[in-house]
Amino acid sequence: MNNIENIARSLTTRQRSLQAIMALTEHIRELAENNEWVEALGEQRRRRLMMDDFFATPCSPAESSEVAEAIEGILAVDRIVSDMLYRQRGTLSQEANQSCRNIRNVDRYLSNSSN
């Protein structure tokens, strides 16, 4: 048995759940970085269910600092993902506006050239 297996066995179920939530949060960030928003949304929904399940049991005083640290990490990654999403939305909006202008210009050209 290797060291990783020993560490994994010594973790409590709640610690493993918290690690899984953190790993999924990082995966969501990676998906966002790759503009895979549909997949990121699906994973975000799955993470929400995992978090609901995790927080259905109140945190013990012994684990509260670890949970607080994990929450701060999740929120930090969520801010990064939100920033990426807003930038992507802004870019798409600019591209859509430019496409509309291009269509209007083509229409004007066509209307002037057919006279």
Backbone as CSV, one residue per row, in Angstrom:
resi,resn,N_x,N_y,N_z,CA_x,CA_y,CA_z,C_x,C_y,C_z
1,MET,0.860,-1.172,0.000,0.000,0.000,0.000,0.909,1.239,0.000
2,ASN,0.623,2.178,-0.920,1.481,3.361,-0.991,0.991,4.454,-0.046
3,ASN,1.766,5.515,0.021,1.488,6.600,0.960,0.146,7.280,0.660
4,ILE,-0.180,7.458,-0.620,-1.446,8.094,-0.993,-2.624,7.271,-0.493
5,GLU,-2.535,5.956,-0.639,-3.613,5.095,-0.150,-3.743,5.201,1.366
6,ASN,-2.616,5.279,2.071,-2.653,5.440,3.530,-3.329,6.751,3.919
7,ILE,-2.979,7.820,3.210,-3.585,9.121,3.502,-5.081,9.065,3.214
8,ALA,-5.449,8.485,2.075,-6.862,8.411,1.701,-7.664,7.625,2.729
9,ARG,-7.105,6.571,3.256,-7.820,5.769,4.252,-7.967,6.501,5.579
10,SER,-7.004,7.372,5.877,-7.068,8.068,7.164,-8.034,9.256,7.121
11,LEU,-8.433,9.686,5.938,-9.377,10.793,5.836,-10.779,10.329,6.221
12,THR,-11.503,11.211,6.848,-12.883,10.891,7.174,-13.738,11.017,5.912
13,THR,-14.924,10.503,5.980,-15.855,10.605,4.851,-16.110,12.063,4.506
14,ARG,-16.265,12.889,5.515,-16.518,14.321,5.262,-15.306,14.988,4.628
15,GLN,-14.117,14.629,5.055,-12.917,15.200,4.441,-12.811,14.783,2.978
16,ARG,-13.133,13.530,2.701,-13.111,13.066,1.300,-14.174,13.800,0.482
17,SER,-15.344,14.027,1.078,-16.403,14.767,0.378,-15.948,16.191,0.081
18,LEU,-15.314,16.809,1.050,-14.824,18.165,0.870,-13.738,18.214,-0.203
19,GLN,-12.863,17.244,-0.213,-11.833,17.170,-1.253,-12.461,16.980,-2.629
20,ALA,-13.496,16.168,-2.712,-14.176,15.944,-3.992,-14.826,17.232,-4.485
21,ILE,-15.405,17.996,-3.575,-16.011,19.279,-3.942,-14.935,20.238,-4.449
22,MET,-13.806,20.285,-3.772,-12.706,21.158,-4.204,-12.155,20.719,-5.561
23,ALA,-12.017,19.422,-5.752,-11.516,18.925,-7.039,-12.491,19.271,-8.167
24,LEU,-13.768,19.129,-7.897,-14.780,19.464,-8.904,-14.763,20.965,-9.201
25,THR,-14.538,21.766,-8.185,-14.440,23.218,-8.368,-13.287,23.547,-9.316
26,GLU,-12.151,22.912,-9.125,-11.004,23.126,-10.017,-11.320,22.648,-11.438
27,HIS,-12.043,21.554,-11.538,-12.435,21.037,-12.853,-13.354,22.043,-13.569
28,ILE,-14.254,22.645,-12.833,-15.139,23.670,-13.399,-14.300,24.828,-13.935
29,ARG,-13.284,25.238,-13.183,-12.398,26.311,-13.633,-11.695,25.924,-14.931
30,GLU,-11.207,24.707,-15.001,-10.530,24.236,-16.217,-11.486,24.236,-17.410
31,LEU,-12.708,23.794,-17.194,-13.699,23.817,-18.269,-13.961,25.246,-18.727
32,ALA,-14.067,26.159,-17.783,-14.300,27.567,-18.122,-13.123,28.129,-18.919
33,GLU,-11.916,27.784,-18.523,-10.736,28.249,-19.251,-10.744,27.777,-20.704
34,ASN,-11.364,26.636,-20.936,-11.452,26.074,-22.288,-12.748,26.450,-22.999
35,ASN,-13.491,27.401,-22.408,-14.778,27.846,-22.968,-15.771,26.704,-23.147
36,GLU,-15.721,25.740,-22.279,-16.648,24.612,-22.299,-17.753,24.887,-21.274
37,TRP,-18.571,25.897,-21.601,-19.545,26.403,-20.638,-20.688,25.441,-20.371
38,VAL,-21.114,24.679,-21.350,-22.201,23.713,-21.126,-21.744,22.656,-20.126
39,GLU,-20.529,22.156,-20.335,-19.991,21.160,-19.412,-19.767,21.761,-18.026
40,ALA,-19.278,23.006,-17.998,-19.050,23.674,-16.706,-20.364,23.828,-15.944
41,LEU,-21.425,24.166,-16.665,-22.726,24.301,-16.016,-23.192,22.969,-15.437
42,GLY,-23.038,21.905,-16.197,-23.416,20.582,-15.694,-22.635,20.202,-14.447
43,GLU,-21.336,20.495,-14.451,-20.508,20.181,-13.289,-20.860,21.084,-12.103
44,GLN,-21.205,22.326,-12.392,-21.596,23.237,-11.323,-22.869,22.738,-10.644
45,ARG,-23.790,22.229,-11.434,-25.030,21.665,-10.861,-24.720,20.442,-10.008
46,ARG,-23.817,19.608,-10.500,-23.425,18.419,-9.732,-22.742,18.838,-8.427
47,ARG,-21.900,19.862,-8.509,-21.228,20.352,-7.298,-22.244,20.897,-6.296
48,ARG,-23.259,21.588,-6.787,-24.305,22.133,-5.905,-24.955,21.002,-5.111
49,LEU,-25.255,19.890,-5.776,-25.852,18.737,-5.086,-24.895,18.164,-4.046
50,MET,-23.620,18.081,-4.407,-22.625,17.578,-3.459,-22.521,18.490,-2.243
51,MET,-22.571,19.798,-2.483,-22.485,20.752,-1.377,-23.729,20.679,-0.499
52,ASP,-24.897,20.547,-1.137,-26.125,20.401,-0.352,-26.036,19.181,0.558
53,ASP,-25.533,18.092,0.017,-25.384,16.864,0.793,-24.371,17.063,1.929
54,PHE,-23.251,17.705,1.600,-22.206,17.932,2.607,-22.733,18.783,3.756
55,PHE,-23.424,19.882,3.439,-23.865,20.810,4.475,-25.186,20.400,5.123
56,ALA,-25.753,19.276,4.698,-26.940,18.751,5.377,-26.580,18.326,6.798
57,THR,-25.310,18.003,7.002,-24.807,17.679,8.337,-24.009,18.868,8.840
58,PRO,-24.347,19.408,9.993,-23.599,20.559,10.509,-22.125,20.223,10.726
59,CYS,-21.296,21.225,10.544,-19.856,21.045,10.753,-19.550,20.981,12.239
60,SER,-18.649,20.107,12.589,-18.207,20.033,13.977,-17.184,21.142,14.214
61,PRO,-17.012,21.532,15.463,-15.991,22.559,15.753,-14.597,22.142,15.279
62,ALA,-14.313,20.856,15.328,-12.989,20.374,14.928,-12.728,20.569,13.440
63,GLU,-13.776,20.531,12.630,-13.578,20.654,11.185,-13.926,22.041,10.647
64,SER,-14.385,22.920,11.504,-14.886,24.214,11.024,-13.821,25.036,10.303
65,SER,-12.588,25.033,10.783,-11.555,25.831,10.105,-11.223,25.238,8.739
66,GLU,-11.193,23.923,8.642,-10.926,23.273,7.353,-12.054,23.568,6.359
67,VAL,-13.277,23.512,6.838,-14.433,23.791,5.977,-14.432,25.261,5.560
68,ALA,-14.134,26.157,6.485,-14.079,27.587,6.158,-13.019,27.864,5.099
69,GLU,-11.877,27.232,5.229,-10.802,27.387,4.245,-11.245,26.871,2.877
70,ALA,-11.940,25.745,2.869,-12.435,25.183,1.610,-13.464,26.110,0.967
71,ILE,-14.340,26.674,1.779,-15.353,27.606,1.259,-14.677,28.823,0.639
72,GLU,-13.663,29.354,1.306,-12.930,30.498,0.759,-12.289,30.136,-0.576
73,GLY,-11.736,28.938,-0.666,-11.136,28.486,-1.921,-12.161,28.349,-3.030
74,ILE,-13.310,27.791,-2.686,-14.395,27.631,-3.673,-14.854,29.001,-4.165
75,LEU,-15.043,29.930,-3.245,-15.488,31.272,-3.624,-14.457,31.981,-4.504
76,ALA,-13.185,31.785,-4.201,-12.126,32.405,-5.009,-12.157,31.860,-6.443
77,VAL,-12.290,30.551,-6.570,-12.358,29.949,-7.911,-13.634,30.387,-8.620
78,ASP,-14.740,30.450,-7.893,-15.999,30.902,-8.498,-15.887,32.334,-9.015
79,ARG,-15.152,33.195,-8.308,-14.945,34.567,-8.790,-14.150,34.564,-10.099
80,ILE,-13.143,33.720,-10.172,-12.342,33.610,-11.391,-13.215,33.148,-12.550
81,VAL,-14.034,32.132,-12.307,-14.923,31.599,-13.346,-15.939,32.659,-13.770
82,SER,-16.493,33.377,-12.814,-17.453,34.437,-13.140,-16.799,35.519,-13.988
83,ASP,-15.577,35.899,-13.638,-14.859,36.899,-14.435,-14.668,36.414,-15.869
84,MET,-14.296,35.149,-16.022,-14.139,34.583,-17.372,-15.454,34.618,-18.134
85,LEU,-16.530,34.279,-17.440,-17.848,34.254,-18.068,-18.270,35.650,-18.516
86,TYR,-18.071,36.649,-17.669,-18.438,38.015,-18.041,-17.595,38.514,-19.213
87,ARG,-16.305,38.172,-19.221,-15.459,38.560,-20.361,-15.946,37.897,-21.642
88,GLN,-16.270,36.607,-21.551,-16.765,35.870,-22.717,-18.072,36.473,-23.212
89,ARG,-18.961,36.797,-22.308,-20.242,37.399,-22.677,-20.015,38.743,-23.361
90,GLY,-19.097,39.541,-22.841,-18.784,40.832,-23.450,-18.233,40.676,-24.856
91,THR,-17.353,39.707,-25.034,-16.782,39.444,-26.357,-17.868,39.014,-27.329
92,LEU,-18.734,38.112,-26.893,-19.821,37.652,-27.762,-20.763,38.792,-28.116
93,SER,-21.032,39.663,-27.164,-21.902,40.805,-27.419,-21.276,41.732,-28.454
94,GLN,-19.988,41.994,-28.318,-19.291,42.840,-29.291,-19.309,42.211,-30.682
95,GLU,-19.080,40.904,-30.739,-19.104,40.212,-32.030,-20.496,40.251,-32.649
96,ALA,-21.527,40.085,-31.834,-22.900,40.137,-32.339,-23.219,41.526,-32.866
97,ASN,-22.806,42.567,-32.151,-23.031,43.936,-32.612,-22.310,44.199,-33.927
98,GLN,-21.090,43.711,-34.041,-20.335,43.890,-35.284,-21.015,43.146,-36.431
99,SER,-21.534,41.967,-36.170,-22.254,41.208,-37.208,-23.490,41.968,-37.679
100,CYS,-24.212,42.559,-36.748,-25.399,43.351,-37.104,-25.001,44.544,-37.976
101,ARG,-23.923,45.221,-37.600,-23.442,46.349,-38.412,-23.050,45.876,-39.809
102,ASN,-22.385,44.738,-39.876,-21.967,44.205,-41.175,-23.176,43.877,-42.045
103,ILE,-24.206,43.316,-41.465,-25.423,42.985,-42.222,-26.075,44.266,-42.740
104,ARG,-26.158,45.270,-41.886,-26.744,46.550,-42.320,-25.930,47.160,-43.454
105,ASN,-24.616,47.103,-43.355,-23.763,47.653,-44.411,-23.939,46.890,-45.724
106,VAL,-24.032,45.578,-45.647,-24.265,44.775,-46.854,-25.619,45.119,-47.455
107,ASP,-26.633,45.239,-46.610,-27.971,45.614,-47.102,-27.946,46.973,-47.783
108,ARG,-27.246,47.931,-47.193,-27.137,49.261,-47.806,-26.431,49.177,-49.159
109,TYR,-25.363,48.431,-49.183,-24.626,48.276,-50.433,-25.506,47.677,-51.510
110,LEU,-26.210,46.592,-51.126,-27.068,45.916,-52.101,-28.192,46.837,-52.578
111,SER,-28.780,47.603,-51.673,-29.866,48.500,-52.063,-29.355,49.609,-52.969
112,ASN,-28.111,50.049,-52.773,-27.542,51.094,-53.632,-27.067,50.550,-54.978
113,SER,-26.622,49.317,-54.988,-26.090,48.760,-56.228,-27.189,48.278,-57.169
114,SER,-28.367,48.033,-56.662,-29.454,47.543,-57.511,-30.229,48.705,-58.168
115,ASN,-29.905,49.923,-57.832,-30.599,51.087,-58.425,-29.950,51.522,-59.682
